[in-house]
Amino acid sequence: MPEVGRLSTAEVSADLLAAIHQLLIEAFDGDFSDEDWAHTLGGWHSIVTDGGAVVAHAAVVPRLLDAADRTVRTGYVEGVATAPGRQGEGLGSLAMDDAAALLRDRFEMGALSTSRHSFYERLGWQRWHGPTFVRDGARTVRTEDEDDGIMVLRFGHSAGVDLAAPLTCEARPGDDW
């Protein structure tokens, strides 16, 4: 029977971190860079295990996003994956349900970047319709290629955030979004 646990990166053992990292590499068919891995660290991990093996994962890391003129304390979801042989069993949804509970408890909004819209839409996530940008110091750069991939989970104070407003994140190594 699958079990869901949540740990901060600081609480995760080196062996468990290695197992999560291996899961992500396998689930992304080797297309999971060191920068992608770095983006999953520094927050919390929703970890689904079955028989002691990690079978699904989602990370939530803190970020500040600007929606129009409002800065929103956002939990940014990274490293969502299910073991290739276990996909379609609802394990990814278990990890994301736990991540959503964390988002509602500690943040004003959730956000992520994906090309798998239907998976997240059925979990209550919405596509961002406005233009996206990245701020790198004093410079703000349009990120048109990201416009169709950003999704948000609005709740509480963020429920009224305009999905058509401009959305800006801070620059980071690798993919900004």
C-alpha positions, 0 to 999 in steps of 0.5 A: 500500500503506497504511503505519502510522507513529507520532509524538508530537504534538510530532513531527507537522508542522503540515501533517500535524496539519491533515490528521489534523484534516480526516480527523476532521471528515470521518469524524465528518460534521462532529460533531467539536468543537474540544474533541474535537480538543484531546482527541486532542493531547498523546500519540501518533498512530497514522497510516495513510497511503496514497499520502501521504494520511492514511486512518486515525488513532488517538490515545493520550493519558495519563490516570489512571483509578481502577478501584475503589480502584486508580489505573491509568496508562491510555492513553486512545484518542481520534480513531479514524477512517477516511476515509469513502471507505476504510472497511471496508478494515481501515485503522482496525484497522491504526491500532488495532493500532498504538495497542494496541502502544503501550498495552502498551508504555507503559501499564497499561491502555487505555480509550476511549468509543464507541458502536461496540462491535463494532469494538473487541470484535473487537480484544480490547477489553471493555465496562466493566460497572461504574458510571462517575464523573468527579472534578472537584476534591474532588467526584465525580459519577456519569456514568450516560450513559457507563456503556454506552460505556466499553471497556478493553483489559486486559493485564499488571498490569491483566488482573485489573482488575474490569470491574464495579468503579466507574471514575472519570476526571478532569474535562476540558473537553468530554466527560469520557469 
